[in-house]
């Protein structure tokens, strides 16, 4: 078992909070359009931070735990790209001005970290108390994978999301963004701005992704500290990655299918682990190095195949996929 002291937990959380604080201060102090160069520098910085942590972690706690961290980080990073698809759709649907997108993304990442922290604590407790939770998590991932594959060519219906519709119904919303404020006063009446609705939409999306990503990373490690750090470092780079690759996302036409395969693979891995523990030790388990290799191979194949497809068929466009199908509203005649 991995032994992490309270001091190590406190320092880790402190570093993550400090990095988030820098993002929040920059977003509030100097709202502006994030260019390619700035996004590239921040992306490289966060990747180096994640790798540096992994190298230190492996040297301090052993190569086995280090491999679990890097496998979890890659899983979360690949799933976070699907987050980016949905973020792009939200930004487009609600016409978020470019100078406020930085702020929206940073708040979205804060919400994601809070929700995932809660899910990690609950998931770790359930796994330690009930071994059959590995079976339930595995089945959940396989179900998610099937749904994502079935609806891989669809986009989530953000505008008609229950949470978004409820927020619009309960709160009066202004027509414009009022300088990036979340709430404002209009004719003496306190109102929400569309930025609040956007944050609600992103929060709802974060919740859905947490339901899938936490069981997925528990599929490569049972250690809550590794699950938390893999999630945190993957999410910290999400804001910069959004501005870096949002113009390239449309070309990843096979990403949803690839993520469905990865989720199904990890689901099978969890079920095998449950069977190995609760049924018979003769049931084989999937080792972490093999998981890492399979995940990387799937991502490489998906990326290369997507680029070839879009080069040969420029009209092809990627979709983030949806966990449930929805019909398009009929156009008025």
N, C-alpha and C positions, 0 to 999 in steps of 0.2 A: 504493500500500500504506500501511496505517496504521502509523505509527512510535510505539511506546509505550516509554518508557524504563523501565529497571529500577526507578528510583525511583517512577515513576507506578504500576507494578504493585505495589510494596511498600506504597505509601500506600493504594491501593484495597483490597488484601487486609487491611491493618491496620484500615481503617474497617469493613469487613464483619465481621472478627473481633471488633472492639470492640462492634458492635451485637449480635452473637451472645452475647458475654459478658454484656452487660446483661440479655438475655433469660434466660440460664442463672442468673445471680445472683438475678433476681427470682423465677424459678420455684423455686429452692432456698430462698431466704430467706423468702418469704411465699407458700406455696401457698394458693390461694383460688379461689373461683368467679369467673371473668371475666365481668363484667356488660356490658350493651350499651354503656354510656357509655365504659367503659375500652377496650373493643374498638374502638369508633368512633375514639377519640382515637389509639390506636396505629395503626390502619389509615390514617388521614389522615396521620399522621407518616411512615409508610413510603412512602406514595404521593408525598408531597412530597419526601422524600429521593430517590426514584427520578427524579422529574421534575427536581429541582434538578440531579442528576448529569447528566441528559440535556441540559439547557440548557447547563451548563458544557461538556460534551463536544462539543456541536454548535458552540459558540462557539470552542472550542480547536482542533477538528479538521475543521470544515466541516459544512455542512448535510447533505451526502450521508451521511456517517458517523453524524450525529445521527439522520437518518431511519432508518438501519439499526438503531440502538440502540432507538429507540422501537418499531419494527416487531417486533424480537426480544423486547422487554419485553412487548408486548401478546400475542404468541404464547405466551410462557411464562406470563403471568398467566392467560390463558384456559385453558391446559392445567392450570395449578395448581388451578383450580376443580374439575377432575375428581379431582385428588388429594384435595381436601377431601371429596368424596363417599366415597372409600374410607376416609379417616381416620375419618369418622363411622361407617362400617360397622365398622371395627376397634374403635373406642371402645365401640360398642354390643355387638358380639359378645363382647368380653372384660370388659364391665361396668366400665370404667375410672371410678373416682370423679372427680367434676368438679374437685376440688382438685388432682388429679394430671395432668389433661389438658394443662395448660400445659407441664409438664415433658416429657411424652411428645412433644408437638408440637415443642418446641425441640430435643430430641435428634434427632427425626426430620428436622428441617431441617438440623441439623449433618451427619447421615449423608448426606442428599441432596446437600449442597454438596460433600462430600468425593468422593462417587461421580461427580457431574457434572463436578467438576474433572478427575478422571482421564479420563472419557469425552471431555471437551473437548480435553485434551492429545493423546489417541490419535487422535480424529477430525481435529484440525487437522493432525497429522503425516501421516495417511493421505491427506487431501485435497491436501496439498502435494506428496506423492510420486506419487500415482496419481490422475489426473483421472477415471478411470472410477468412482472412489468416489462421485462425484456421482450417477452412474447407480444404483449400489447403494443409496445413501441414499434416492434418489427412489423406487425400487421398494419398499424397506422401508416407507416412509411410506404408499405406496399400499396395500400389503398390510395394514398396521395399520389404515388408514382403512376398508378393506372389512370386516375382522374386527370393528372397533368398531361399524360401522353394522349389521352382521348381528346382533350381540348387544347392541344399544343398549338393550334393555329388560331386561337382566339385571344382576345384581350379582356381583362377584368372590367366589369361594368362599374366604374368608380362613381359616376354621378348618381346611380340608382342604389348604391350601397346603403344598407339599413342605417348604419351609424351616421353617414353623411346626411341622409334624408331627415333623420331625427334631429340632428344639430340644426339644420335649416328650419325645421318646423318649430323648435323650441326657442330659437334666438332670432331676433331681427338682424339681417345682414345687409351691410352697405353695398353699393354697386361697384365701388372702386377700392383700391388697396390702402388709401389714406396714408401714404408715406411709409408703408411697411408696418403699421401698427396692427396689433391683434384685436384690440378693442378701442373704440373711440366714442365721442359724444356728438350727436347730430341733432340740432334743435333741442338741446337739453336732454335728449334721450340717449341712454347708453346702448350702443350697438356693437355687434361683432363685425369684423371685416372679413372679406373672402379669405384672408390669410389664416384666420381661425378655422374655417371650414377645411382648408388645405391641410392644416396640422391634424385635424380630426381624421381626415382621410388617410394620411400617412400613418397615424397612430393605429388605425384599424388594420392597415396593410401589415404594419410591424407585428401586430398581434397574430395575424394569420401565419406570417412567416416564422414566428417564434414557435408556433405549434408544430412546424415541420422541422425547422433547423435544429432545435434542441435535441429531439430524439435522434436526428441524423448524426450529430457530433457525439452523442452518448454511444452511438454504434461503433465508434473508433476508440473511445476511451471511457472508462467509468469514473474518472477522477474529476470532481466538480471544479477544481482549480484550473485544470487544463481546458475543460469545457468553457469556463468563463473567459479565460485569457484568449482562447482561439476565437470566440465570438467577439470579444472586445476589440482585438487588434484588426480583425476583418472588417468590423463596422467603422472603426476610426478612419480607415482609408476610403470609406465609401463616398464621402462628400467630394473629395478630390477626384476619385475615379469617375463620378457622375459627369463632371465637366470635361474630363479627359476623353471619355469614350462614348458620350451620348450621341455623337454623330456616326459612330460605328455600330451601335447596337442593332440597327436595322439589318445589318449583314449577317448576324449570328442566327441564321434561320433554323438551325438544328439544335440550338441551345436547350430549349424546353424538352426536346426528346432526350438529349444527353443527361439533363438533370433528372428526368424521370428514371432513366436507367441507373444513375448513381443512387437515387433514393431507394429503388427496388433492391439493388445490390446490398446496401447497408441494412435494409429491412431483413433480407435473408440472413445476413451476418448476425443480426440480433437474435433471430429465431434459432439459428444454430447454437449460439451461445446459451440461450435458455435451455435448449434440448441437451446440451453438453452438461449443464449444471443440474438440471432437474430430472432428466430422463436417464441418460447414460454417458459416462465419460468417454465412451467409444465414438460418440458423435463428433465429427471433426469440427474445429473452429477455424475461422479465417484469420490468419495472423495480420498484425498491423502493417508490416512492410508490404504484404500482398495487397491489402486494401489501398494503401498509398499508391502503389503502382497501377492498380486498376483505375482508380479515380483520375490520376494524371493522364493515363492512356485514353480514357473516354473523353476528357476535356480536350486533349490534343486532336483526336480524331474529329470531334464535333466542330472545333474551330476551323481546322483545315477544310473539312467537307463543306462547311458553311461558306467559307471564302471562295471555294471553287464554284459552288452553286450560284452565288450572287455574281460572280464574274461571268459565268455563262448565261445567267438569266438575271439581268439588272432589275427586272420588275419584281423579283422575289423579295419579300419583306418579312422580317422576323416578328414574332409575337411572344410575349412573356408566358402565354398559356394561362389557363384558368382552371380552378378546381371544380367548377360546375359550369355547365353550358347555359347559355342565355340566348334568347332570340333577339334579333335586331328589331327595333320598333319599325313598323311599316311607315314608309314615307307618305305624307299626305298627298292626295291627288290634286 
